[in-house]
Amino acid sequence: MEEAIQTVMDHLKPLALYLFTEDKQVEHEVLTRLTAINSSGFGKFCAKDPY
């Protein structure tokens, strides 16, 4: 997960982020960390159960 977050942080603000996880803690961490890089965060966020 660290590598994925770092890859997003190393580039311009993404238009969208699709996260496939059942883990609410992971969802919260990704959302919190990536919105912290830019006050406007990213365009759209979608968290889905991978099944």
Secondary structure, DSSP 8 states (H G I E B T S, - for coil): -HHHHHHHHTSS--SEEEEE-S-HHHHHHHHHHHHHTSTT--SEEEEE---
